[in-house]
Every structure is written in structure tokens, then in C-alpha cells.
Amino acid sequence: MIRGIWLAALASLAMAETPTRPTLSIATWGGAYEAVQREVLFDPFTAQTGIAIETEAYTGGLDVLDDSPPDLVDMSMVETLAACDAGDLKTLDHSLLMDGADGTPARQDFAPGALQPCSVAHTVYATVIAYDSRAFPGRRPSRVADLFNLDDFPGPRALQASPYANLEWALMSYGVPRRELYDLLSTPRGLRLAFERLDRLDGQVRWWRAGQTPVEWLESGQVVMASGYNGRFFSARLDGDSPIEILWDGQLQERQTWVIPKGATHPDAALDFIRFATTTERMAAIANRIAYGPTRLSASSRIGRHPEAGFDMRPHIPTHPYNSTTAIRKDVLWYARTYQRVLQRFEAWREE
């Protein structure tokens, strides 16, 4: 009896001395994107460290940082800069990042601007225009201006409930040179012209927030054209049966970042994950499964064939020369400075 009590006490003591591994909460974007993250990042990290990962649905914005934030957020560069300036994110020590697989120090291996005080950019993605090929059996859309051409390309559109891309495309459809877009948008006249162009779509727009929504609406025939993330449209076409076609004209390129909120419960585990997820091998593995470009040079050189489909992934990446001829580089500093003002103006217009 005494021996049994002693063994039970010893077992309890051993359990008490075993450190409890945290569960890491990550806010990310769902759909095909999160499925690739689960395969390449989340499950392997758990297998290696024993740290479980729970994901939270996220569709952008800074509200995710309020009250009890997650430990880690997969956030756009624009919102990252705004949140960092507001003091809502932890600063990161980039010297802790892993060197490239070829031995290049991390600070030299990442693309210029990818390492910011509060973030590490991991992916280059593009917001693009796509269309349902079934809706246009003859002449098909081929340029940004066709998004606003309801005469030749009639039917409902799906646009992101955000000023991103919508304002740039509106001005580009007038013929405004890409290098002048943000200078013009900084003026009352530029914003007026953009919203006048968007007014052409009155009654023909469905607004989306979740990245998978425009894919579903195009495939179900609910809309004929849509803005969306190039990787989501790419994934929809993997089986060869999707009617979705991508326009690369005017693609809006931006970087996606890992950030740790100021109120994160497990910031050390979050930093361990960032170190793991931004290695050459992991970033190349992401690019080889969903058509987003890595921000490490050593990872870019490892982009090859899709592991299941077997085709070359390089022509599907936004930064490929064939795709980026007319690309717009999102001016993240301009948006970070004007974020609240432009968002309020856009929301007011949507409610008119």
C-alpha cells in the first residue's frame, strides 16, 4: 500500500517536472494556401518540436491584434508596417534567422526590404484579375481595362472589399503609367478619377474578404470576372477542370510577412516557428506547391516541379519575367502612411 502511494507520488512529481509544450496559435488565410502551409510548415514543425499548432481564420486587417491576439499572424506587408508603427508588434532579431542552404547569411539571402523591424517577409504574391472562360467563348478579357468594360464583357464581378488593387486598376484603366499611380492617388483628383471608374461597375460587384471566395464564385458561375490571389487561382486549376483563366496584366505584387503581436502568449515558440518556416528548404517547398514566390534568393533557385502534378512551377510565379511585364509593385509605404484615411474613403464610397 505504502509502495503504491510512493509510486503514484513519484509519477506525479515526474509529470510536474516535465515541461508543458505550448500550443501555438497562428492567424492565417485558409483554403488552398493554409492546406499547403499545413503540409509544409505546420505539421513538420509539430513533428520536430512537439509544439502543436492551432490556426485562426484571418482575412486581413489590424483587428486581429486587439484584446487576446494569436501568437503569430501571417500579415500583409502594408498592414505590418502600420501595426509596427503603432507599437502593436514585437521587434524581431533577424540575426537569429537561419543562413541559406548555400551558406549565405540570412541578411544577404533575403531580398531587399524583406526584413523589417517587426517582420520577416516570406512570400511574394499577386492580386490578379481572373475570369470564367465559359462566359467568354469568343473574345476574352486580356487587360485591366476589360474589368470595367461591361459592354464587351458583361456579367457580375467579384472584388476584394478593400482599396488594394481596385484603386490602382481603376487609374491604370485610364492609361495612367504604373510609375505615376501612387502620385496621382495622393491627390483628390486621383481618388475622384478612381472612384468614378469604379462607379461603372455599380450593381455588378460582389465583395469578397476570404481568399477562397472568388475562386468558388468563378467556378460556380456566380461571377464572370474576379480579383483574387494568384496562388488560389493556380490551385483551382491543378486538376485541369477549372474554367478559371488568369490575367497577368496589372498584377499587384506584395509580400506576406510573419509577425508576432505585442500581446502574444508564446512569443518564444512563435520565433522558433519563424526560424523554421523561413529556411531555404521550407520556402522553396511552399513555392513548389502553390504559385507564390519566396523572398530568399537561395529558395528561388530551388523552384522546380510541382511534386504531384509534375510541371514546372516557374512560369506560374508572379515574379517570372513573362508575368511581371506590366506588374504594379504595391507601394507599401504609401499605404502604411494613408491606410486609415484611404480605407475610410473606400468604405464610405461602398456605402453610397
C-alpha positions in Angstrom: 0.0 0.0 0.0 2.8 2.4 1.0 4.8 1.4 -2.1 1.8 2.1 -4.3 1.4 5.6 -2.7 5.1 6.2 -3.2 5.0 5.2 -6.9 1.9 7.4 -7.5 3.7 10.3 -5.9 6.8 9.7 -7.9 4.8 9.6 -11.1 3.0 12.9 -10.2 6.4 14.5 -9.5 7.8 13.4 -12.8 4.8 14.8 -14.6 5.1 18.1 -12.8 8.8 18.3 -13.8 8.0 17.6 -17.5 7.7 21.0 -19.2 4.4 21.6 -20.9 4.8 22.4 -24.5 2.7 25.3 -25.6 0.1 25.3 -28.3 1.0 27.9 -30.9 -1.9 29.9 -32.3 -1.4 31.2 -35.9 -3.8 33.5 -37.7 -3.7 32.6 -41.4 -5.8 32.7 -44.6 -7.5 29.3 -45.0 -8.2 27.4 -48.2 -5.6 26.0 -50.5 -3.0 28.3 -49.0 -3.4 27.1 -45.5 -3.5 23.5 -46.7 0.0 23.9 -48.2 1.2 25.6 -45.0 -0.2 22.6 -43.0 1.7 20.2 -45.2 5.0 22.0 -45.5 5.2 24.1 -42.3 2.7 23.3 -39.5 2.8 19.5 -39.3 6.6 19.3 -39.8 7.2 21.9 -37.1 5.0 20.0 -34.7 6.7 16.7 -35.5 10.1 18.3 -34.9 9.3 20.3 -31.8 6.3 18.7 -30.2 4.6 22.1 -30.3 1.0 21.8 -31.6 -0.4 24.5 -33.9 -3.9 25.8 -34.0 -5.0 28.1 -36.8 -7.4 31.0 -36.6 -9.4 32.3 -39.6 -8.0 35.6 -40.8 -9.0 37.8 -43.8 -6.7 40.8 -43.2 -6.9 43.9 -41.1 -5.5 45.0 -37.8 -8.4 43.9 -35.6 -6.6 40.6 -35.1 -4.2 42.4 -32.8 -6.8 43.6 -30.4 -7.6 42.0 -27.0 -6.2 38.4 -26.9 -4.2 38.2 -30.2 -2.8 34.9 -31.6 0.9 34.1 -31.1 1.7 34.7 -34.8 0.0 36.4 -37.8 0.6 35.8 -41.5 0.1 39.5 -42.4 0.4 41.6 -45.5 3.4 44.0 -45.6 1.2 47.1 -45.7 -0.6 46.2 -42.5 2.6 45.0 -40.9 4.2 48.4 -41.3 1.1 50.2 -40.0 1.0 47.9 -37.0 4.7 48.2 -36.3 4.5 52.0 -36.4 1.6 51.8 -33.9 3.6 49.7 -31.5 1.4 46.6 -31.8 4.1 44.2 -32.8 7.2 42.8 -31.2 10.5 43.7 -32.8 12.5 40.8 -34.2 16.2 39.9 -34.1 17.0 38.9 -37.6 20.4 37.6 -36.6 18.5 34.5 -35.3 17.3 33.5 -38.7 18.9 30.5 -40.4 21.6 31.0 -43.1 20.7 30.0 -46.6 21.2 26.4 -47.7 24.2 27.6 -49.6 25.7 29.2 -46.5 24.7 32.8 -47.4 24.0 34.8 -44.2 20.2 35.5 -43.8 20.6 39.3 -44.1 22.2 38.8 -47.6 20.0 36.0 -48.7 16.6 37.8 -48.2 15.5 40.2 -50.9 16.0 43.9 -50.2 13.3 45.2 -47.8 12.1 41.7 -46.8 13.5 42.1 -43.2 11.7 44.9 -41.4 12.0 45.7 -37.7 8.8 43.8 -36.8 8.6 41.2 -39.5 10.1 38.7 -41.9 8.6 38.7 -45.4 8.3 35.1 -46.6 6.3 35.2 -49.8 5.7 37.3 -52.9 2.1 37.0 -54.1 0.0 38.9 -56.5 -3.6 40.1 -56.6 -4.7 39.4 -60.2 -7.8 39.5 -62.3 -9.2 36.2 -63.4 -12.3 35.3 -65.5 -14.6 32.4 -66.2 -13.6 31.1 -69.7 -17.1 29.7 -70.2 -18.6 33.2 -70.0 -16.5 34.4 -72.9 -16.2 31.7 -75.6 -15.2 34.3 -78.3 -13.2 37.4 -77.4 -11.7 37.1 -74.0 -10.5 39.7 -71.4 -6.8 40.4 -71.8 -6.1 43.7 -69.9 -7.0 45.6 -66.8 -9.4 47.9 -68.7 -11.6 44.9 -69.5 -12.6 44.6 -65.9 -14.5 47.9 -66.3 -15.9 47.1 -69.8 -19.4 45.8 -69.2 -20.4 46.3 -72.8 -17.9 43.8 -74.3 -17.6 41.6 -71.2 -21.0 41.7 -69.4 -21.7 40.0 -66.1 -21.1 40.4 -62.3 -17.6 40.9 -60.9 -16.1 39.9 -57.6 -13.8 42.4 -56.0 -11.9 42.5 -52.7 -13.7 44.6 -50.0 -10.5 46.8 -49.8 -8.9 49.6 -51.7 -6.0 47.4 -52.6 -5.8 46.8 -56.4 -9.2 48.4 -57.0 -7.8 51.9 -56.9 -4.6 51.0 -58.9 -6.6 49.2 -61.6 -9.1 52.0 -61.9 -6.4 54.5 -62.7 -4.5 52.0 -64.9 -7.6 51.5 -67.0 -7.4 55.2 -68.0 -3.9 54.6 -69.3 -2.1 56.2 -66.3 1.5 54.9 -66.3 2.3 52.5 -63.4 5.1 54.7 -62.1 2.6 57.6 -61.6 -0.3 55.7 -59.9 0.5 56.5 -56.3 1.5 60.1 -57.0 -1.9 60.6 -58.6 -3.7 58.7 -55.9 -2.2 61.1 -53.4 -4.3 63.9 -54.9 -8.1 64.5 -54.6 -8.3 64.4 -58.4 -6.7 60.9 -58.5 -9.1 59.5 -55.9 -12.0 61.1 -57.7 -11.0 59.5 -61.0 -10.5 56.1 -59.4 -13.9 56.1 -57.8 -15.6 57.4 -60.9 -14.2 54.4 -62.8 -15.3 52.0 -60.1 -18.8 53.6 -60.4 -19.0 52.0 -63.8 -19.5 48.7 -62.0 -22.4 49.9 -59.9 -24.8 47.0 -59.3 -22.4 44.4 -60.8 -20.0 43.9 -57.9 -20.0 41.2 -55.2 -17.5 41.9 -52.5 -15.2 39.3 -51.0 -13.0 39.0 -47.9 -11.9 35.4 -47.7 -9.3 34.5 -50.3 -11.1 31.3 -51.4 -14.4 33.1 -52.1 -13.6 34.5 -55.6 -12.4 31.0 -56.7 -15.7 29.5 -55.6 -17.8 32.2 -57.2 -16.0 31.9 -60.5 -16.2 28.1 -60.6 -19.9 28.1 -59.7 -20.7 30.8 -62.3 -21.9 33.4 -59.8 -19.5 35.9 -61.3 -17.7 36.1 -64.6 -14.6 38.1 -63.5 -12.9 38.4 -60.2 -9.9 39.8 -58.4 -8.0 37.3 -56.2 -4.7 35.8 -55.2 -2.8 34.2 -58.0 -1.9 31.1 -55.9 -5.6 30.4 -55.1 -6.5 30.6 -58.8 -3.5 28.4 -59.6 -4.5 25.7 -57.1 -8.0 25.7 -58.5 -6.6 24.8 -62.0 -4.4 22.0 -60.8 -6.9 19.3 -61.7 -7.4 20.7 -65.2 -11.2 21.1 -65.0 -11.4 24.6 -63.7 -12.8 27.3 -66.0 -10.6 30.0 -64.4 -8.1 31.9 -66.5 -5.6 34.4 -65.1 -4.8 37.8 -66.5 -1.3 38.9 -65.5 -1.8 42.4 -66.8 -1.5 44.9 -63.9 -0.9 42.2 -61.3 -0.4 43.9 -57.9 2.6 42.4 -56.2 3.1 42.4 -52.4 4.9 40.5 -49.8 3.4 38.4 -47.0 5.1 38.5 -43.6 5.3 36.7 -40.3 4.7 39.0 -37.3 4.4 38.4 -33.5 1.8 40.5 -31.8 2.8 42.5 -28.7 0.3 40.5 -26.6 1.3 37.0 -27.9 1.1 34.4 -25.2 4.0 32.3 -26.6 6.4 34.7 -28.4 9.4 32.4 -28.0 7.6 29.5 -29.7 6.4 31.9 -32.4 10.0 33.0 -33.0 11.1 29.3 -33.2 8.4 28.8 -35.9 9.6 31.8 -37.9 13.1 30.5 -37.9 11.8 27.1 -39.1 9.4 28.4 -41.7 11.9 30.8 -43.3 14.6 28.3 -44.1 15.6 27.9 -47.8 14.1 24.4 -47.9 10.7 25.3 -46.4 10.3 28.4 -48.6 11.2 26.5 -51.7 8.7 23.8 -50.8 5.9 26.3 -50.5 6.7 27.8 -53.9 6.8 24.4 -55.5 3.2 23.7 -54.3 1.4 27.0 -54.6 2.5 29.7 -57.1 3.9 32.3 -54.7 7.5 33.4 -54.9 9.9 33.1 -52.0 11.8 36.1 -50.6 15.1 34.2 -50.2 17.4 34.1 -53.1 18.6 30.6 -52.2 15.0 29.4 -52.2 14.2 31.0 -55.6 17.0 28.9 -57.2 15.2 25.8 -55.9 11.9 26.3 -57.6 11.2 23.4 -59.8 8.4 21.0 -60.5 5.2 20.6 -58.6 5.6 17.4 -56.5 2.3 15.8 -57.6 1.4 17.4 -61.0 5.0 17.3 -62.2 5.0 20.5 -64.3 7.5 23.4 -64.0 6.3 25.9 -61.4 8.5 28.8 -62.5 6.1 30.2 -65.2 3.3 30.4 -62.6 5.2 32.6 -60.2 4.3 36.3 -60.1 7.9 37.4 -60.5 8.5 35.3 -63.6 9.6 37.7 -66.4 6.7 36.7 -68.7 4.2 37.5 -65.9 5.7 40.7 -64.5 6.0 42.9 -67.6 3.1 45.2 -66.5 3.2 44.3 -62.8 2.4 47.0 -60.2 4.6 46.9 -57.2 2.3 47.9 -54.3 3.7 51.0 -52.6 3.5 49.6 -49.1 4.9 52.8 -47.6 2.2 54.9 -49.3 -0.5 52.6 -48.0 1.1 52.4 -44.5 1.0 56.2 -44.3 -2.5 56.6 -45.7 -4.0 53.3 -44.5 -6.9 54.6 -42.3 -7.7 57.6 -44.5 -7.9 55.6 -47.7 -9.8 52.7 -46.1 -12.4 55.1 -44.7 -12.8 56.8 -48.0 -13.2 53.5 -49.7 -15.7 52.2 -47.2 -17.7 55.5 -47.5 -17.8 55.0 -51.2 -19.1 51.4 -50.9 -21.9 52.6 -48.7 -23.1 55.3 -51.1 
